């Protein structure tokens, strides 16, 4: 395990790590941080090629650190025992993120020496290497010392002093570990496009297939925005639950879609078209691709979308989960997935519902694959919920909605009370000058605000205690059952 970050609850304190740890599976303990030297293998410029060469002895004697402290990077281990670290970002003293595109390799055979290429690379990259990025997908190639990097996010150019925004990438690269050299891989077919936080896993070869360079991709979020300088910008995250396969067995990457809530015959542009329509109706936040698909289907057949969702038990983008047995997993990011026994398994992840609610999932789903040699889903293939979302998640989700409504009511009530007190304070008080009246009014307003905050704080504490008591009661009931 390398690097990462920690931040306080209020977000005022932030720290990034640059230490490397190893977990002993037999002893079940973490070994102390490993001390490693490094050797820079970046290619020297043409004018200083001779001066830039290092001997093996000089490289072994190097004592500078390997990769710098960072987060958002990716790491994998090749079949030959090379540990790879790529990209991420470092937090600077002015609280700005500095995105990186350097790659580091550590031989786990025991020499404890980092090899680095593009150390501290902060530029856009070029035709021979990927640009700086964070949160990409990275995995080791099968049967050789190589690795692949797919997508990620990088900062856009600032225009007119605007705040920095992130661009979502979808390019694919292959890294040869021996020379730490990159190669751009072209792709064709229907892929997921520019998304963030997808999950991925290896697709094992079947009995009649020797292809080991196949990757299965699930979920992720598509970020959409609309507006201009004259209007308010609206941003919408569309959480996906579709499945793709990336086949790299024959050089160029070949994308194919394995499953979609729109059906196997839907046009590739259908997903984006429906999402753009949702952006016009929803005032920011997050929506679920499965819900959009059901609503589009219901609208085409002349039925009301809400009745269709109740009949299928699918989640509602406004009201949360309506049914106790949804027919497909909710769209999500940062899930975990694997393929075993002819099924794709997906666990957990996170999603948004509306403009304020974020949900961390703990449900488990599986999707049957027709064959291992040429995976596909048939008309009879359907998702199966193995472990539904826990009561803790469901209660938290429903409470978050009711809390929002209660907070809004409390806000209006307290605002009216504050306005009434301010009117009373504005009355003329005999014996006081206008300046004294203003000072007294400010004091009384501050006291009124403090009292209102105390009442709201007590109300929130009471709600938390009620919520904990409900959870304890539900847990006891589940244990008794």
N, C-alpha and C positions, 0 to 999 in steps of 0.2 A: 504494500500500500504506500503510495507516495502523495504528499501534498494534501491540499484541501483548504478549507476555510472555516472560521468560527466568527459569529457575530452575536452581540448582546441582543436582548429582546427589543430594546428601544432603538437598535440600529446605530447607536453612537460609537460603539467599539467594534472593531473589525480586525481580524488577524488571519494571515495566510501562512501555511506551513510549507516547508521544503525538506522535510525529513522522510526517510525511507524505512518502513517497518516490514517485518516478516512474521507470519503466524505459523507456529509449529503445530501441525494437525495432530500429531501423535501425543505431544505433551499438552496440547490445548493451551498455549500461552503465546503472548507476543514477545518476540525478541527485541532487545534494545535497538534504537536507530542505528542503521548500518553506516559506517564511514566509508566513503568512496572517493577516489580521485577521478580525474577526467582527462580526456585528450580530444582536442578540437580537430575534426577531420574535414572541415570546410575547405573547398577547393581554393587555393590561393589565386590571386589575379595573375594575368599573363606576365606583367612586368616584374612581379616579385615571386615567381613560382619557386625559384631556387631558395630564396630566403624564407619562404613560407613552409618549406618541408620540415618535418620533425622526424627525428630518429625514434626507433622503438624505445630506446632507453630514456629519452627525454619525455616521451609520452607516459611511460610508467612512473616517472618521477614527478609528474604534474600533480599538484595538490589543490588546485582550484576546485570549487564545488561543481557538481553536475548541473542538472536543471535547477533553475531558480525557484523560489517559493511561488506557488501559483494555485489557482483553482480553475475549474471548467476544462481542464486538460483531459486527455484520454490515454489509456495505458493497456497494453496487451503483452502476451508472452508467446514467442514463436516456438515452433517445434524443436528448433535447435537450441533452446534455452536462452534466447535473447529477450530481455525485458525492455520494452519500448515505451517512451513517454513522448507525447506530441502535443504542441499547441497550448491552449488555455489563455489565461490573462493574469497579469500581476497588478495589484493595487498600488498606485503611486501615492506620494505624500499629499497631493492635492485632491485625493479621493477619486481620481480618474482611473479608468481601467486601461491598461496597456496590453493589447492583444498580441499574441506571439504565434510564430510559425516554426519554431525550432523543434528538432527531433533529437532524442537522446536514447542511446542503447547501452544496456548493462549486461555483461556476460555473467550469467548465474553459475557458471562452472567454478567460480572461486577467485578470480583475479580482482574483483571489486573495483573495476575501472570503467567509468562512463566514457563513451564515445559520443561526441556531439557534432551536429551539423546545423549551420545557421544559428549559432548561439545568439540568443537575444534578438532573433529576427523579428522586426516589427513592421516591415514594409508589406506591400501588397502581394509579394511573391511575383513570380513571372511565369514564363512558359515551361520552366523546368522544375517548379516546386509549387505546392499549394500556398495560397495566401494565408495570412494570419487569421486565426479563427478559434472559436471555443465551442464546446458542446456538440462536437461531431460524433459520428459513429466510427469506431475503429475496431478491427479484428485481425487476427493472424491468419495468413494464408495456410492452406492445408498442404502438408508434405514438403515444405521448403521454408527457408528463412526469409519470409516476406510478410508484408502487412498491407491492409487496405484502409483508406480514410474516405468517408462519404459525408458530404454536406457540412453542417455546422452554421454558426452565426458569426458575423463580423461587423464592425462599425461602418456606417455609411459616412459619406462626406458631410461635413457641417456646412449649411448654407445660411448666410445671413445671421450667423450667431445662434442658430437654432440648436436645441438640445440634440445630443448624439442619439441616433436611432440605429437599430441593428438590422442588417440585411441577412436574409436566410439563403444559404448556399445549397446547391444540389450536385456539385461536381464530384468526380470519383478519381482517386489517386492510388497508385501502388508504390510501395517502398521496398527497395532491395536492401536488406539489412547489411550485407557484407560491405557495400560501398556507401550506404546511407544515401542512395540516389532515388529520386522520385520519377515516376512516369504517369502522365495523364492517361486515363482509360476512358475511351468514348463508350457511350451507351446508346441503346435503341430500345424501342418498345414503350409500353405504357408503364411509367413508374409513379411513385408518390408525389414527385415534384418538390418544390421548396417547402419543407416542413421542419418543425423543431421537435426534439425530444421523442423521436421514434424509438422503439425497442427492436432488437434483432437477435437472431440466433442462427446457428449452423443447421443446414438441412442435410441429414445423413443420406448417403447413397443407398439405393435399393439393391435387391439381389441381382437385378439385370442391368444395373447402371454402375459406371465407374466414376461418375461425376462427383467430386468432393468440393468443388468451388461454387457452392450454391448457398445463398443467404436468404433467410426469410425475414421480412420487415413488417412490423405491425404498428398501427396507430399513429400518434403524433398530432401536432396542431398546425393548422394553416392560419397565418396571421393576415387579416384584411383590414384596410383602413380607407376612409373616405373623408372628403372635406377639402377646404382650401384656406388661404389666409383670411378670407372674409367670413368663413363659416367655421363652426366648431368641428374639429376632427373627431371622427368616431372610429374606434378600433374594435374589431371582433375577432375572437379566437374560435375557430371551428375545430372541435375535437373529433378525431377520426377513429374508426374501428375497422378499417379495411386492411387487407392482407396482400402483400406483394412478394414476389420471388426475384432475386437478382442472381443470374447464372453467369459465372465468370470462367467456366470450364474451357471455353474456346477463345480466350483472349478478350475481345470486346465484350462489354457487359450487355446482357440481354434482360430487359425487364418484362415481367408478365404479372397480370393481376390474378390473384388466387381467389379472393372473396371480396364482395362489396355489398353494402346494404341496399344498393340500387339494383342489384341483380347482375348476373354474369354477362348479360347482353347490353348493359347500359353503355352509352358513349362516354369516352374519357372526359369530355368537357361537361358532362352532366353534374359532376360533383361541384366544380367551380361555379357553374351557373346558379345552382341552388344556393350555394353559400353567399354569392353576391346578392341574391334576392333577399336573403336573411339579413344582410348588412343594412339594407334599406328599412327594415322593419324593427330591428333590435337596436336599442341604444347602447351599444358596446357590451363588454363582458364576454361570456362564452356560450356557445350553443353546441349541440350534439349532432354529429353527422347522421346517426341513425334516426333521430327525430325528424331531421330535415327530409330524409328519404321517405319516411312514412307519411309525412305531411304532403310531400310532392305527389306520392302515389294516391293518397286520399283525395287530393284536389283534382287529380286527373280523372278519377273515377266518380267525381261528383259527391263524395262523402265528406263529412266534417272531420277535420284532422283530430279534433279532441276525442270524438267517439271512436275513431280508428285506434288511437293510442290506448284507450281504455280496453278495447277488445283484444289488443295484442299484448298489453302489459308493458309496453315500451316506455322509457323515461320521457318526461315532459320537460321541455326546455325552460318553462316558466315555473312549474309547480313541483319540480323534483321527480322522484319516482312514483308513478301512479299505481303500478301493479306490483304484486309480490313476486311474480315470476316473469321477468322480462325475457324476450326471445333472443336477445343478442347482448353482448357486453357493451356498456356505455363507452363512447369515445373517450380516449384518455392519453395522457403523456406519461413518460418515465415509468412504464410498466416493466415487468419481467416476463420473458417467454422462453419456451424450449419446445423441441419436437421429440417425442418418444412414443413408441408403440403405435405408430400410425396416426398420432393426434398432435395438433398444435395446442399447447397449454399456455394460458395467459393469466398472470396474477397481479393484482394491485395496480398501482399507478395513481394519478391525480387528474382532476378535471375541474371545470368551473361550471356554475349554473347561475345565470343572470349576471348582474354587475358587481355583486359583493361577496358571493359565496364560493368558497373553494372546498373541494372534497378530496380527502385522501381515501382511496379505495382499498378494500381487503378481500375482494371477491375472487374466485377462481373459476375459469372457464376453459373449455376445450372444444376444438373443432376437428372433426374427422377428416383425414386426407384420403382420397380415393386409392392412390397408389404411392409408394415411396419412390419409384423410378421416375414417374412423371406426375408429381402431385397436382391434384385438381379437386375441386369440390363439385358435387353433382346437385341436381335439383332436390335430392333427398338430404343433402348435407345441411346440418344446422348446428348452431352453437348449443352447447349443453352447460348449464350452470352447475358446477360441482359443489362449490361453497358460495352461498349468497352473501351479500354484504352483511356484516355483523350488526347486531342491535345497536352497538355503540356508534357505528357510522350512521345508521338510519336515524337514531334519536338526535345525534348532533346535527344532521342535515335538516330535519324538520324543525328543531329548535332554532337553528340559525335564521330560518324564515320567519318564525313567530317573533323572535327577538328583534328583527329588523322592523316589523310592524309595531311592536310595543315601543321600541325606541323612538319611532317616528311620532307616535301618539304622545309619549312623554315629552318629546321636544316641543311639540305644539302647545301642550299644556303648560310647560314651564315658561315658554316664551310669552304666553298670554299673562301668566302670573307676574313675570318680570315687567311687562309693559304696564300692567295695572299699578304696580308699586312705583314705577317711574313717574306715572301721572300723579299719584298721590304726593310724591316728593317734590313735584314741580309747583305745588301750591305755595302761595306767599306765606312766609313765616314772619310775624311781627318782631321787630327788634334786630333783624339780621340784614346786613347789606347784601347787595346782589352777589358780590364775590363770595361772601360767607355762605349764601344759599347754594351757589354752584359747588363749593367744596363739600358742603353737607350732602348735597345730592349725589356727588360722586362716591362718597363714603357709603351711603345707603345702597346705591346700585351695586357696589362691590360686595357689600354684605349680602344683598339679595342673590347675587350670582353664586357666592360661596355656599349659601344655604341650598340653592337649587342643585349645585354639584354634589353636595352631601346627600341629598335625597336621591339623586340619580345613581350615585355610587352604591348606596344601600340597596336600591332596587335591583341593581345588577348583581350584587352579592347574594340577595335572596333568590334570584333566578338561578344562579350557579348552584346554590345549595339544593334547590328543588330538582334541578337537572341531575345532580349527583345522586340524590335519593331515588329518583326514578331508575337510574342506571343500576343502583345497588339492588333495587327490588326486582328488576328484570333479570339481573345476573343470578339472584337467588332462585327465581322461578325456573330459569334455564337449567341450573344445577339440579334442582329437584326433579325436573322432567327427565 
